[in-house]
Amino acid sequence: MNKQVILITGASRGIGRAIAKKLASPESILYLHYGRSAESAEKLQKELAASGVETHLLQADLAKAEEIAKLIPTILEAHGRIDVLVNNAGVTVDKLLMRMSDEDYEEVYRVNQLAAFRLMRDVARPMLKQRSGKIINISSIVGLKGNAGQLNYAATKAALIGMTKSMALELGSRGITVNAVAPGFIETEMTAVLPAEIQEKIREEIPLGRFGKVEEVANLVAFLASPAADYITAQTISVDGGLNR
Ligand code: NAP
């Protein structure tokens, strides 16, 4: 049987790193994408390689079309297939609407939304040919509920949900599944920057009373990437301690 060829964007840190660890197995070939965090991506690669997993690093600034364009062809050249795409990389540039510049909006749009669209477009053809494939887009509770100070981020995360549903409709007849995962507040560098009193306020609103762990998001992604989820598509599944209800 073919090994499962997997691309995870933003695998250098946080949730992406946890997803890479969870998907790593002797049956998988992992492409770990990173942007600026070369050192931590290399560290992860070494760690996985030591446990016998085939891994490759791919560097690209996802804000740039020409850097994105080389990612999928590199994988196809080496293996002739791609089985799983996890669009995980994301950024925030938080500001209240009145202070948000076009650049603040565009930066978040390019990385969170446009890059995900470009990569989905690039994997569509090989997956259609294979008649199989799984695409998992990491959205957010903020895409479902909105958040003050995150209009740009909320827009991109809501867009990912719309793209997920549309692409699931376009690719479903060939057995390709497309799903979104909507994490709530997860312990990563992205949420560590929130002031302590805001973190406390958020915690009070979470039915399970705590922030989530990166592994808890990775568990769901691994399930969606597995044959156990073959009949699940076009869904947005929350991992948020009960915030979305
Ligand atoms: P993180 O720790 O800030 O990591 C972000 C990742 O995205 C890094 O690997 C980073 O790569 C990559 N990235 C960002 N901008 C990039 C660019 N221009 N080009 C290439 N790579 C870029 O974030 P996280 O908390 O793990 O979040 C991962 C995903 O989950 C994001 O889509 C985020 O929106 C979503 N999410 C997170 C939470 C949360 O509570 N943490 C909640 C809901 C949804 P480099 O460091 O190598 O540049």
Residues whose N, C-alpha, C, O or C-beta is under 5 A from the ligand:
A	BS01	NAP	G10 A11 S12 R13 G14 I15 G16 Y34 G35 R36 S37 A60 D61 L62 A63 N88 A89 G90 V91 V111 I138 S139 S140 I141 P183 G184 F185 I186 T188 E189 M190 T191
